[in-house]
Amino acid sequence: MSAPDASIYLTAKRNGAPFESEGLVKTKGSGVEFDTSFVEELRAELAAVQARWPNGLKNDGERNTFEGTAARLVHSVVPCEPEVLSDPEFWIWLAVVSFPDVIEWRYGNKHGGTKPANYGIGSKTENLLYRLWLRAELVLDEQHEDRYHLADAGQIDFYRSHLFRQGYANARTFARALLRFQYPKTDSAPNLKILEIRELVKRLRRLRANLFLEILPEEECRAVIESEAAVVLAA
């Protein structure tokens, strides 16, 4: 579903107009038809998580806990089809047609509805379903018994500002190293203060142009991060 069509559909639904999505949903590509049966499984899994907060999410801690848990589910249930996962219009369709109730609930069921960006309309990385998937994808740890354990660490703003929007996070080893540096334990306070982590990220962005991070093992990524952090703290 394209962003303009999604906007039309969402506006109509919010205004109570009888408007069906079928005519706005387009099929792309060729080959075997994409199996959408995962939607019902994901709906049931997310509903079970939502039930932990029957009165909604009341603070940043609860919102972050929900997103960490939901990230596991979205990443593990949505089929791993690279062509599909890389298409923003897939995530718009998933959010607008299949999970609008989850998105509205996550953002407090505001009168008139939450902002379109949370559906991916106008901003791919703000699409809630995509953000959840990406949170798990960037810090996936295949060497650990629980490959999603790192998705429980960190805060929403950390992922949004210092991983999702940064080119260095394309290297999963670097993303994991930065997360582990900033949050030494799952439930720990951040290592650096807000202004310090912002300055560190600026330095890491500049380094990205001269380092081929994709080939560095995680321990070397961690050494780079610690070295730059020492400069920031000494300033």
C-alpha positions as CSV (number, residue, x, y, z in Angstrom):
1,M,0.0,0.0,0.0
2,S,1.4,3.4,-1.0
3,A,1.7,6.2,1.5
4,P,-0.8,8.4,-0.4
5,D,-3.3,5.6,-0.6
6,A,-2.7,4.7,3.1
7,S,-3.4,8.3,4.0
8,I,-6.7,8.3,2.1
9,Y,-7.7,5.0,3.7
10,L,-6.7,6.1,7.3
11,T,-8.5,9.4,7.0
12,A,-11.7,7.8,5.7
13,K,-11.7,5.2,8.5
14,R,-11.2,7.8,11.1
15,N,-14.1,9.8,9.7
16,G,-16.3,6.8,9.9
17,A,-16.6,6.5,6.1
18,P,-17.3,3.0,4.7
19,F,-14.1,2.5,2.9
20,E,-12.5,-0.9,2.0
21,S,-8.8,-1.4,1.6
22,E,-8.9,-4.1,-1.1
23,G,-8.7,-1.6,-4.0
24,L,-5.7,0.1,-2.5
25,V,-3.6,-2.9,-1.8
26,K,-1.3,-3.7,-4.7
27,T,0.8,-6.9,-5.4
28,K,4.4,-6.5,-6.5
29,G,7.0,-8.8,-7.9
30,S,6.7,-12.2,-9.4
31,G,6.9,-15.9,-8.4
32,V,5.2,-17.6,-5.5
33,E,2.5,-15.4,-3.8
34,F,3.6,-14.0,-0.4
35,D,2.0,-15.9,2.4
36,T,0.2,-13.5,4.7
37,S,-1.1,-16.2,7.2
38,F,1.5,-14.9,9.7
39,V,-0.7,-11.9,10.4
40,E,-3.2,-13.9,12.6
41,E,-0.3,-15.5,14.6
42,L,1.3,-12.1,15.1
43,R,-2.0,-10.5,16.1
44,A,-2.5,-13.2,18.8
45,E,1.0,-12.9,20.1
46,L,0.9,-9.1,20.3
47,A,-2.6,-9.3,22.0
48,A,-1.1,-11.5,24.7
49,V,1.6,-8.9,25.3
50,Q,-0.8,-6.1,25.4
51,A,-2.9,-7.9,28.0
52,R,0.0,-7.2,30.5
53,W,-1.1,-3.6,30.5
54,P,-5.0,-3.7,30.5
55,N,-5.1,0.1,31.2
56,G,-2.6,1.0,28.5
57,L,1.0,2.1,28.7
58,K,1.4,4.8,31.3
59,N,5.1,5.8,31.2
60,D,8.3,5.5,29.1
61,G,9.4,2.4,31.1
62,E,6.3,0.5,30.2
63,R,6.4,1.6,26.6
64,N,10.0,0.5,26.3
65,T,9.3,-2.9,27.9
66,F,6.4,-3.4,25.4
67,E,8.5,-2.5,22.4
68,G,11.4,-4.8,23.5
69,T,9.1,-7.7,23.9
70,A,7.1,-6.9,20.8
71,A,10.3,-6.6,18.7
72,R,11.0,-10.3,19.3
73,L,7.6,-11.2,18.1
74,V,7.5,-9.1,15.0
75,H,11.0,-10.3,13.9
76,S,10.4,-13.9,14.6
77,V,6.9,-14.1,13.1
78,V,7.1,-11.9,10.0
79,P,8.5,-14.1,7.2
80,C,12.2,-13.5,6.3
81,E,11.7,-12.4,2.7
82,P,14.4,-9.7,2.0
83,E,12.5,-8.2,-1.0
84,V,9.4,-7.8,1.1
85,L,11.1,-6.6,4.3
86,S,13.0,-3.9,2.4
87,D,9.8,-2.4,0.9
88,P,8.3,0.5,2.9
89,E,4.9,-0.2,1.3
90,F,4.8,-3.6,2.9
91,W,5.2,-2.1,6.3
92,I,2.6,0.5,5.6
93,W,0.1,-2.2,4.5
94,L,0.9,-4.2,7.7
95,A,0.4,-1.2,9.9
96,V,-2.6,0.4,8.3
97,V,-4.6,-2.6,7.3
98,S,-3.6,-5.3,9.8
99,F,-2.5,-3.6,13.0
100,P,-4.1,-0.2,13.4
101,D,-5.5,-1.2,16.8
102,V,-2.1,-2.0,18.1
103,I,-0.6,1.2,16.8
104,E,-3.4,3.3,18.3
105,W,-3.1,1.4,21.6
106,R,0.7,1.9,21.7
107,Y,0.3,5.7,21.3
108,G,-2.5,6.0,23.9
109,N,-5.6,5.7,21.8
110,K,-5.6,9.5,21.2
111,H,-8.8,11.2,20.1
112,G,-8.6,11.6,16.4
113,G,-5.8,9.0,16.1
114,T,-2.1,9.1,16.4
115,K,0.1,10.8,13.8
116,P,0.4,9.2,10.3
117,A,4.2,8.8,10.7
118,N,3.6,6.0,13.2
119,Y,2.0,4.1,10.3
120,G,5.0,4.8,8.0
121,I,3.1,7.5,6.2
122,G,5.8,10.1,5.5
123,S,8.5,8.4,7.6
124,K,9.5,4.8,7.0
125,T,11.6,4.5,10.2
126,E,8.7,5.8,12.4
127,N,6.4,2.9,11.3
128,L,5.8,1.1,14.6
129,L,5.9,-2.4,13.1
130,Y,9.0,-1.6,11.1
131,R,10.7,-0.1,14.2
132,L,10.0,-3.2,16.2
133,W,11.4,-5.5,13.5
134,L,14.5,-3.3,13.1
135,R,15.1,-3.1,16.9
136,A,15.5,-6.9,16.9
137,E,17.3,-7.1,13.5
138,L,20.1,-4.7,14.3
139,V,21.2,-6.3,17.6
140,L,20.4,-10.0,16.8
141,D,22.9,-12.3,18.6
142,E,23.1,-15.7,16.9
143,Q,25.8,-16.8,19.3
144,H,23.5,-16.5,22.3
145,E,20.9,-19.0,23.5
146,D,18.3,-16.3,23.3
147,R,19.1,-14.6,20.0
148,Y,16.9,-11.6,20.9
149,H,18.2,-10.9,24.4
150,L,19.8,-7.6,23.4
151,A,16.5,-6.2,22.2
152,D,15.5,-6.0,25.9
153,A,18.3,-3.5,26.6
154,G,18.3,0.1,25.7
155,Q,15.6,2.8,25.4
156,I,13.4,3.8,22.5
157,D,15.1,7.1,22.0
158,F,18.5,5.4,21.9
159,Y,17.4,3.0,19.1
160,R,15.6,5.8,17.2
161,S,18.4,8.4,17.4
162,H,21.6,6.4,17.7
163,L,20.9,3.2,15.7
164,F,18.0,3.5,13.3
165,R,19.2,6.8,11.8
166,Q,22.9,6.0,11.7
167,G,24.9,4.4,8.9
168,Y,27.3,2.6,11.3
169,A,24.3,0.5,12.6
170,N,24.3,-1.3,9.2
171,A,27.1,-3.3,10.7
172,R,25.3,-5.5,13.3
173,T,28.6,-6.1,15.3
174,F,28.9,-2.3,15.7
175,A,25.3,-1.8,16.7
176,R,25.6,-4.6,19.3
177,A,28.9,-3.1,20.6
178,L,27.4,0.4,21.0
179,L,24.3,-1.0,22.7
180,R,26.3,-3.1,25.1
181,F,28.6,-0.1,25.8
182,Q,25.8,2.3,26.6
183,Y,23.7,-0.2,28.5
184,P,26.1,-2.7,30.3
185,K,23.1,-4.6,31.7
186,T,19.6,-5.0,30.4
187,D,18.0,-3.0,33.2
188,S,21.0,-0.6,33.8
189,A,21.1,3.1,33.5
190,P,22.9,4.4,30.4
191,N,26.7,4.6,30.6
192,L,26.9,8.1,29.0
193,K,24.6,11.1,29.7
194,I,22.5,12.5,26.9
195,L,25.0,15.2,25.7
196,E,27.9,12.8,26.0
197,I,26.2,10.0,23.9
198,R,25.3,12.7,21.3
199,E,28.9,13.8,21.0
200,L,30.1,10.2,20.8
201,V,27.7,9.5,18.0
202,K,29.0,12.5,16.1
203,R,32.5,11.2,16.4
204,L,31.4,7.7,15.3
205,R,29.6,9.1,12.2
206,R,32.9,10.7,11.2
207,L,34.8,7.5,11.7
208,R,32.3,5.6,9.6
209,A,33.8,7.2,6.5
210,N,37.2,5.7,7.2
211,L,36.4,2.4,8.8
212,F,34.9,-0.7,7.0
213,L,32.9,-1.6,10.1
214,E,31.3,-4.7,8.5
215,I,34.5,-6.7,8.7
216,L,35.4,-5.8,12.3
217,P,34.6,-8.3,15.0
218,E,32.5,-7.0,17.9
219,E,35.4,-6.7,20.3
220,E,37.2,-4.4,17.9
221,C,34.1,-2.4,17.4
222,R,33.9,-2.1,21.2
223,A,37.5,-0.9,21.4
224,V,36.8,1.8,18.8
225,I,33.7,3.0,20.7
226,E,35.6,3.0,24.1
227,S,38.4,5.0,22.6
228,E,36.1,7.7,21.2
229,A,34.1,7.8,24.4
230,A,37.3,8.4,26.4
231,V,38.0,11.5,24.2
232,V,34.4,12.7,24.8
233,L,34.7,12.3,28.6
234,A,38.1,14.0,28.7
235,A,36.9,17.1,26.9
